[in-house]
């Protein structure tokens, strides 16, 4: 018989925090019930008040910290507790790196205990400066009275927080966003109202190229016509000399998606130029690009290490996006083939390969499992398969195909330790897990990336 006791909303009790959950909340146990506590840290003793009760868990708020963690610190951001964009500013950076590795261990223990016990799970690769690293911001714009605000919504609400200096954004993106909203206010340009759906300007998107210093600003609007357009552009160009592209994207829909399908160039170039290691990319307004270029180089170098290329290997880059991982590996590969279900991504990947003169890197639209099965029938079997899937993990059909084809090495890059660990339940039937390298791509948040090297078992 279970000795679980149902909890009630408003109930108060002391709690010892055992670990961090995947969303950065503290996890404790009260009479065999799992309790999630936002803002609590492992090792802390806290008094909490229950705020939500579900069948398998409860959520609670901290009333007071009776014994604080040695890793606890004061968050630097004035809206940290409301915003929800970061989850770990109250944890020192050393503590964050330690706990992110532990999140990987926990996921493995839940789904593949034997792997957790036998695998080399390495210390998390962090940043020298874990602040102001994001090269792109997308801040919603709203109006209260005569004032125009730009920022993010408070967690779980429709209240917009005006943010002048985000601690994880590149300072230039913050400077340009603030100046742009002030120009919109000065020119009395209509601002979108999320409730009535009236108004013109919805979002200010700013992306700055860390290595080339070029910046693009995009105004997302509900319709094409912008009053005082020439004066608006003229004033925006005076904000900072790095601005070489000003665009307008039209999104008429009631949606949480930022961009619509139509983009217009208001001034300057269609794209900005950015370097990533020895590769160079032209980025249009809607093009995907990693948000933390500095750590992306470390991540891709770890993928290259795990692939162990000698120049003789055939490589498949599944879930390839715009082809960055395959292009990173191409100089040491005999042949690279990549595939993705998004046709625009494949067009970009082909263009990127052409721009770098990599004739032995080819890209195809469709699912990885379809192409791998077709190529096997044609006699092409890759030596190395590398994957970087979405947070939902690998498609079961793709895992089945890989287990039939049996490439010698399988390099799995993941942004979700839980789905990664679930996928290992199948993959480790034929693969040995050599090691797992966590990489901190998003300091101050609860997210962690993983590069795992799997080698085919000898039968």
VENVEN-V985930 format. One record per pair of residues at least 24 apart in sequence whose ideal C-beta (glycine too) atoms are under 6 Angstrom apart, sorted by sequence separation. I is the first residue (numbers start at 1). J is the second residue. D is the distance in Angstrom with one decimal. If there is no record, write none. Layout:
i = [I I]
j = [J J]
d = [D D]
This chain:
i = [44 71 100 180 244 245 309 321 381 391 17 33 35 44 244 327 335 336 337 338 339 382 383 384 385 386 387 388 391 432 5 7 43 217 224 322 323 341 393 17 97 150 177 215 221 245 259 322 339 399 403 430 4 41 215 300 330 369 373 3 16 97 177 213 216 217 218 219 220 221 323 339 369 372 376 394 176 214 222 368 393 420 15 41 150 218 220 330 137 339 369 14 15 148 173 233 372 134 233 415 134 135 173 326 131 137 148 172 414 12 93 148 132 139 170 247 413 11 132 137 323 412 9 176 187 7 148 410 187 7 409 143 279 408 41 141 318 406 7 183 150 203 216 197 214 214 141 179 212 325 212 24 140 141 176 209 24 176 211 138 139 209 316 85 138 218 314 319 83 137 314 315 316 317 318 319 313 319 84 136 313 82 135 135 307 83 20 82 79 210 77 76 307 306 303 138 302 299 298 306 295 306 303 292 302 136 134 133 125 168 112 115 107 111 107 111 112 104 108 112 115 130 103 107 111 119 124 125 126 120 121 122 124 127 119 115 104 101 100 103 100 89 88 86 87 86 87 24 23]
j = [68 95 124 204 268 269 333 345 405 415 42 58 60 69 269 352 360 361 362 363 364 407 408 409 410 411 412 413 416 457 31 33 69 243 250 348 349 367 419 44 124 177 204 242 248 272 286 349 366 426 430 457 32 69 243 328 358 397 401 32 45 126 206 242 245 246 247 248 249 250 352 368 398 401 405 423 206 244 252 398 423 450 46 72 181 249 251 361 169 371 401 47 48 181 206 266 405 168 267 449 169 170 208 361 167 173 184 208 450 49 130 185 170 177 208 285 451 50 171 177 363 452 50 217 228 50 191 454 232 53 455 191 327 456 91 191 368 456 58 235 204 258 272 254 272 273 201 239 273 386 274 87 203 204 239 272 88 240 275 203 204 274 382 152 205 285 382 387 152 206 383 384 385 386 387 388 383 389 155 207 384 154 208 210 384 161 99 161 161 293 167 167 411 411 411 258 437 439 439 451 441 453 451 441 451 291 291 292 298 444 421 424 417 421 418 422 424 417 421 425 428 443 417 421 425 433 438 439 440 435 436 437 440 443 436 433 438 438 438 448 448 444 444 444 445 445 446 446 446]
d = [6.0 3.1 4.9 5.2 4.9 4.7 5.4 5.2 5.8 5.9 5.5 5.9 5.4 5.0 5.6 6.0 5.1 4.2 5.4 4.7 4.6 4.9 5.2 4.7 5.3 4.3 5.6 4.1 4.4 5.2 4.2 6.0 5.0 6.0 5.9 4.1 3.1 6.0 3.1 4.7 4.2 5.3 5.1 4.2 5.9 5.7 5.3 5.2 5.8 5.0 5.7 5.9 4.6 4.1 5.0 4.5 4.8 4.8 5.9 6.0 5.4 4.7 5.6 5.4 4.0 5.2 4.6 5.3 4.8 5.9 5.2 5.4 4.7 5.0 5.7 5.0 4.8 4.9 5.6 5.2 5.2 5.9 5.6 5.8 4.2 5.5 5.4 4.8 5.0 4.9 4.1 5.4 5.2 4.8 4.3 5.4 5.7 5.3 5.0 5.4 4.9 5.6 5.8 5.7 5.7 4.2 5.2 4.8 4.7 5.0 5.1 4.0 5.6 5.2 5.5 4.8 5.3 4.6 5.7 6.0 5.9 4.5 5.5 6.0 4.7 5.2 5.8 4.2 6.0 5.5 5.8 4.1 5.8 5.2 6.0 5.5 3.8 5.8 5.0 4.8 5.5 5.6 4.7 6.0 4.1 5.8 5.2 4.3 5.0 5.8 5.9 3.1 5.6 5.9 5.4 5.1 5.3 6.0 4.2 5.8 5.3 3.9 4.2 5.6 4.8 4.9 4.8 5.5 5.8 5.3 5.3 4.8 4.8 5.4 4.7 5.7 4.1 4.8 2.9 4.2 5.3 4.5 5.6 5.5 5.1 5.8 4.9 5.9 5.0 5.0 4.6 5.5 5.4 4.5 5.6 5.3 5.1 4.9 6.0 5.8 4.9 3.8 5.6 5.3 4.2 5.8 5.0 4.9 5.5 5.5 5.8 5.9 3.8 4.0 5.0 5.3 4.7 4.8 5.1 5.9 6.0 3.3 5.4 4.0 5.9 4.8 4.2 4.8 4.8 4.1 4.9 4.9 5.3 5.8 5.9 5.2 5.5 5.3 5.7 5.9 4.0 5.1 5.6 4.1 5.6 5.5 4.4 3.3 5.5]
